[in-house]
Amino acid sequence: MQHDDDKISLPRQFARTRRFTLGAPSAFTVSADGSFVLFLRSRAGDDPVTCLWALDAASGQERLLADPAALTGGRARGIASYATDDAASLAVFTLAGGLWAVDVATGVARALPVPAGARDPRPDPSGRLVAYLSGGALRVIGADGADDRAVAEPDGPDVRFGVAEYAASGSMGRSRGHWWSPDGARLLTTRVDESRVALWHVGDPAEPARPPRAVRYPAAGTANADVTLWIARPDGERVEVSWDRTAFEYVTAAGWDAHGPYLSVQSRDQRTVRVLAAAPDSGRTRLLAEQHDARWVQLVPGTPARTGSGRLVAHADLDGTRRLTVGGVPVTPPGLQLEAVLGVDGDDVLFTASDDPVQTHLWLHTPATGVRRLSVAPGVHGGTRRAGTLVHVTRTAEHPGERTHVIRQDPPAAASQAGQAGIEVVSVAQRPVLTLRRLSLVTTRRELRSHLHLPSWHRPGDPALPVLLDPYAGPAARRVTDEQAPMMFVSQWFAEQGFAVLVTDGAGTPGRGPDWEREVHGDMFGPVLEDQVAALHAVAERHPGLDLRRVAIRGWSYAGTLAVMAVLRRPDVFHAAVAGAAPSEQRLYDTHWRERFLGHPDRHPERYDACSTLVEAHTLSRPLQLAHGLSDDNVFPAGTLRLSSALLAAGRPHEVLPLSGASHAPTSDEDVFEGLLLLQLDFLRRHLAP
């Protein structure tokens, strides 16, 4: 068994390295001519100060463009994100509330004179102006620091311009709210009015002198923010974009390309999505495409978009396959599941797709050659491409973390496997202190995919191991993939403590097609729990070293609720559960995400009751440990507190770990994260003793 007396423990390393992301290159931007690539990276695997770098695509030479420590005298924690003009000759970012601009050619950085608290800066395509947000207003300043002015200012106390509202950023994948026209003469901007959205408060009982923080939160069944779009000139003149906002209240995506402004809107029930083109002078819209589904229309990252020739890039769910469409025509074959569109360069479309649920590959569609795969090695691939330069990010089961190569070819080679072509972008991310020991398994008639983590010290013939299920299993993410992902090392850490740790992706998880994803419609936990139990029994039949008399489950967020449901509904299988940040009462979660699966609570109250752990709390007969960050504004701790109250009222013993000051993912503080895992371990050992 591993002992951490003489080196850092895995939980501490996991938190200190921000899940092994520090020191790894990220956020790549290819210049308009493909000659260089910008990216973010800190100087070491435990250094949180992220810097901006440039890499020459021909020679591989790197240049440091912006060091936050040098620019702010050590006050800034790092560059979280940046944006560039079209040529990538000007880069802008915020540090410690200030706005900075860097000339990429010279590396000269300057602070622009803007009000404190500036955020989300975006240069216009020519690099003459920079739009940014401050105090609810959308503002513009010259890249030389001159003529700072407001483009759109709030006309109410709960109005903000240029932002993504909570539902958009948290559930739709739209993280921004303002877009420049190609000529830099106008902006497409959101106006977000949250006056009808419920006002909730996030406080910390451990800090009674600190007032609670007020947030606008659109809980399921309640009012959303009122979102409109406007076309504005830098001098403040603007016109509203018009569409049927009563029928389509969600703005899921927007942008402005060479063919004009465009937007994607969705009905409240999420069964219909329309893609619209907007006239830049009048704001009138016309229909480009419409999609319906009896359950919900899935939003695919990177869509909609348009090619250089004006063809719409979107998707269609046809006969069990999510297919890429260009100009309304499916261009990918049946069985290849589209995951995301990564970029459109002229008429070329770079995207990721999967024909195996444990892998994601990089693909390119061009009018001349059709669709072809760019990645070769089994694993999870991504990247970006422009002007014949491909940035290829590879994650495989052979090594932890990512490897990134810049390949300067036009067209790119059919194979760009990491280590075989291109210039490698240096990563200084730390290697995990543990080595994975896992088996990849396919079980049951549903061909469920699982990883079984075993202790490095366990040998055939040793006493049978207690089993810990450690899934996510929800519709947001896969855990069983051909890579060494960060969370896999947390599973391995539990294995090293004396458990057989089983991770299974079942009903609802991405990567297996639209029908598989929609199996959780109306019931978010029943089909998922059935798959977890089926996989457990199937794996135990193959591996007799698993002790089914001692089975526990742990989970966080969605998986936290799944863990509670497991001991409530299947105490014959599960003997203990650890649940963190669990949305125990589904009516407390946000409109767009929760109504996607359960519908509106006024029309389908029975679905919400069936997915609430509070309703079944009185049936608890197994040990249960609950944990929740008291500053969590994603899954509010009210759900866990209400569950605890229901358990107390029913006389059901349980444990509660309130995490003071912690948000939804309490991994930023290594003391807290290690302490949390050690308390979970102690709980599991106590209740799964031989």
Disulfide bonds with the S-S distance in Angstrom:
none
